[in-house]
Amino acid sequence: FEEVETSKIRVTAAHKKSGANRIPIAVFDWKLSGDFTASAAEKQELTDQIANVEEILSSMTQSDYITERWNNLQSAITAAKAVAAKNDAGLVEIRAAQLAVVDAYNTLDKKADETAVQALQTMVDDYKTQESTYSAASWAEFKKTLEAAEALLSSGAGKSEIIAAKKALEAAAKNLDTKADTTSLNALKSAV
């Protein structure tokens, strides 16, 4: 027999003939589970990923970014370095560390400038005073976006999130239906 490296094996035992067909009497599936020790190449992938992210970060100014997210990325990098330094690091550990660094990097966002925050706050405040202008059905849909934008303002959101919330609010506002002005109609009814 030739040695084969695999994580799954299927063994089909003796067959029984039924006419022209062969029917397996028994099929056994084995699946290995657990954390296999990572190869040197897999560890190197993690080390290279860490180096690439650190190189990118070296060209960025920490104070431009949301502190919590910057710190989360630094923590993910520190944890990934610890995994890469382990002699017996498992493949699952390596992949989890890589994923944690990627996820933390992808959530990195610049701090929103005060002008953008104030512009969104003004929009939210203005719309909150206009509910009676719009139909109940269209306002109910719009209100979800309005409340999401308001919640975002109090969460310390990043620049891209503030911009996205403003665009979402503008798009939702296009779907608002203005209530019909019934003043003239009511005056006509009173006259009749």
Backbone torsions as a table, in degrees:
resi	resn	phi	psi	omega
1	PHE	NA	147.7	178.0
2	GLU	-97.3	136.0	-179.9
3	GLU	-74.4	136.4	-178.8
4	VAL	-131.9	136.4	174.6
5	GLU	-95.0	126.3	-179.3
6	THR	-159.5	165.8	175.7
7	SER	-110.3	-6.3	178.8
8	LYS	-135.3	142.5	178.4
9	ILE	-136.7	137.3	172.7
10	ARG	-122.8	124.4	178.5
11	VAL	-117.0	125.9	176.1
12	THR	-108.9	120.0	-178.0
13	ALA	-79.4	-171.2	-174.6
14	ALA	-45.4	150.4	178.9
15	HIS	-106.2	151.6	175.7
16	LYS	-114.1	136.4	178.8
17	LYS	-88.0	135.2	174.9
18	SER	-133.5	94.9	-174.3
19	GLY	68.3	-127.8	-179.7
20	ALA	-88.4	-8.6	-177.1
21	ASN	-93.8	147.4	173.2
22	ARG	-106.1	125.9	-178.3
23	ILE	-110.7	125.1	178.7
24	PRO	-68.8	136.7	178.4
25	ILE	-81.9	-36.3	-178.6
26	ALA	-148.8	139.0	175.2
27	VAL	-128.1	128.6	179.4
28	PHE	-119.7	130.2	174.4
29	ASP	-112.7	132.4	173.4
30	TRP	-120.4	136.3	175.6
31	LYS	-128.0	123.2	178.7
32	LEU	-77.6	141.2	177.7
33	SER	-130.3	164.5	-178.6
34	GLY	118.4	-178.5	-177.0
35	ASP	-105.3	110.2	179.4
36	PHE	-76.7	145.1	177.8
37	THR	-63.6	133.5	-177.8
38	ALA	-73.0	146.4	177.1
39	SER	-77.0	167.1	177.8
40	ALA	-61.3	-37.3	179.9
41	ALA	-66.1	-38.8	179.4
42	GLU	-68.8	-37.7	175.1
43	LYS	-64.8	-38.8	-179.6
44	GLN	-65.5	-36.0	175.9
45	GLU	-57.0	-44.6	179.4
46	LEU	-65.2	-45.2	179.2
47	THR	-60.7	-42.5	178.2
48	ASP	-64.3	-41.2	179.2
49	GLN	-61.7	-45.1	178.9
50	ILE	-59.5	-46.5	-179.8
51	ALA	-61.1	-41.4	179.3
52	ASN	-63.4	-45.0	-179.6
53	VAL	-65.4	-42.3	179.3
54	GLU	-64.0	-35.6	177.3
55	GLU	-65.2	-42.2	177.7
56	ILE	-63.2	-44.4	-179.0
57	LEU	-63.5	-31.5	-178.9
58	SER	-64.3	-21.8	178.8
59	SER	-94.5	2.2	-178.9
60	MET	-106.7	155.9	177.4
61	THR	-102.6	115.5	-174.3
62	GLN	-53.9	-40.2	-176.2
63	SER	-67.1	-13.5	177.5
64	ASP	-79.6	-12.2	-172.5
65	TYR	-112.1	157.8	178.5
66	ILE	-62.2	123.1	-173.1
67	THR	-55.6	-47.4	-177.6
68	GLU	-60.0	-41.8	-178.4
69	ARG	-71.7	-38.2	176.3
70	TRP	-61.5	-44.6	179.8
71	ASN	-65.6	-36.8	176.7
72	ASN	-61.4	-41.2	178.8
73	LEU	-66.1	-43.1	178.7
74	GLN	-61.8	-39.1	177.7
75	SER	-65.3	-41.3	178.5
76	ALA	-64.1	-39.5	178.2
77	ILE	-65.4	-44.4	179.2
78	THR	-61.1	-44.9	178.7
79	ALA	-64.2	-39.8	179.5
80	ALA	-65.7	-37.8	177.1
81	LYS	-63.6	-39.1	178.6
82	ALA	-63.9	-41.3	177.9
83	VAL	-65.2	-44.3	-178.7
84	ALA	-63.7	-28.8	-178.2
85	ALA	-80.9	-15.0	-178.9
86	LYS	-71.4	134.8	177.4
87	ASN	-68.2	-34.7	-175.8
88	ASP	-109.1	31.1	-179.6
89	ALA	-59.4	133.2	179.4
90	GLY	-85.0	158.3	179.5
91	LEU	-61.4	-39.9	178.6
92	VAL	-63.0	-40.6	177.3
93	GLU	-61.5	-44.1	-179.6
94	ILE	-60.8	-49.8	-178.5
95	ARG	-64.1	-39.0	178.8
96	ALA	-64.9	-39.7	178.6
97	ALA	-65.9	-42.4	177.8
98	GLN	-61.0	-45.5	-179.6
99	LEU	-63.2	-41.3	179.6
100	ALA	-62.1	-40.8	178.6
101	VAL	-66.2	-45.2	179.7
102	VAL	-62.3	-46.4	-179.7
103	ASP	-61.4	-44.3	179.9
104	ALA	-65.4	-39.3	178.5
105	TYR	-65.0	-41.6	-177.9
106	ASN	-67.8	-20.7	178.2
107	THR	-92.2	-5.6	178.4
108	LEU	-61.7	129.6	-177.9
109	ASP	-144.3	143.9	177.2
110	LYS	-68.4	151.3	175.0
111	LYS	-65.2	142.5	178.2
112	ALA	-74.6	137.3	177.2
113	ASP	-76.0	155.1	-173.6
114	GLU	-61.2	-31.8	179.6
115	THR	-63.9	-44.9	-180.0
116	ALA	-66.4	-41.8	178.6
117	VAL	-62.6	-45.7	-178.6
118	GLN	-65.1	-37.9	178.6
119	ALA	-62.6	-43.7	177.9
120	LEU	-67.1	-41.3	179.1
121	GLN	-61.2	-41.0	178.0
122	THR	-62.5	-43.8	177.5
123	MET	-59.8	-47.1	-179.2
124	VAL	-60.1	-49.0	-178.6
125	ASP	-61.7	-42.1	180.0
126	ASP	-64.1	-46.3	-178.8
127	TYR	-66.1	-33.9	-179.2
128	LYS	-61.7	-24.4	179.9
129	THR	-90.0	-2.8	-173.0
130	GLN	-108.8	9.0	-175.3
131	GLU	-53.7	-41.1	-176.3
132	SER	-68.6	-12.4	-179.2
133	THR	-79.0	-20.1	-171.3
134	TYR	-115.4	157.7	178.4
135	SER	-63.2	150.3	-177.3
136	ALA	-60.5	-41.7	-177.6
137	ALA	-65.5	-46.2	-178.7
138	SER	-70.6	-33.5	178.6
139	TRP	-67.3	-38.2	-179.0
140	ALA	-58.8	-42.4	177.8
141	GLU	-68.5	-44.6	-178.4
142	PHE	-63.7	-36.8	-175.9
143	LYS	-59.2	-33.5	178.2
144	LYS	-60.3	-45.4	-179.9
145	THR	-69.5	-38.9	178.7
146	LEU	-61.8	-46.0	179.7
147	GLU	-66.3	-36.0	177.4
148	ALA	-64.6	-41.1	178.6
149	ALA	-66.0	-40.8	179.8
150	GLU	-64.7	-41.9	178.2
151	ALA	-64.3	-38.0	179.7
152	LEU	-63.3	-38.2	-179.7
153	LEU	-61.7	-32.6	-178.1
154	SER	-91.3	1.7	-175.8
155	SER	-99.5	-2.0	-176.2
156	GLY	71.6	40.4	-176.2
157	ALA	-66.0	160.0	179.3
158	GLY	-85.1	173.4	-176.8
159	LYS	-57.1	-49.4	-177.0
160	SER	-65.7	-33.1	178.5
161	GLU	-69.5	-39.5	178.3
162	ILE	-64.8	-44.8	179.6
163	ILE	-62.7	-44.3	179.7
164	ALA	-63.5	-40.2	179.2
165	ALA	-65.0	-39.5	178.5
166	LYS	-64.8	-44.2	178.3
167	LYS	-64.4	-39.8	179.0
168	ALA	-64.4	-40.4	179.1
169	LEU	-66.4	-41.9	177.3
170	GLU	-62.8	-42.5	179.5
171	ALA	-66.1	-42.3	179.7
172	ALA	-65.6	-34.1	-179.9
173	ALA	-64.9	-28.3	178.8
174	LYS	-66.8	-19.6	-179.9
175	ASN	-94.4	2.4	178.2
176	LEU	-74.2	136.0	176.9
177	ASP	-104.7	123.0	179.3
178	THR	-73.4	138.2	176.4
179	LYS	-66.5	146.6	177.8
180	ALA	-69.1	141.3	176.8
181	ASP	-78.8	112.2	-176.2
182	THR	-99.4	8.3	-178.3
183	THR	-60.1	-49.9	-179.2
184	SER	-65.1	-39.4	179.0
185	LEU	-64.1	-43.5	-180.0
186	ASN	-65.8	-37.7	179.1
187	ALA	-65.9	-39.0	179.3
188	LEU	-66.6	-41.5	177.7
189	LYS	-61.0	-41.8	-178.5
190	SER	-66.1	-33.9	-177.5
191	ALA	-73.5	-25.6	-176.7
192	VAL	-85.5	NA	NA
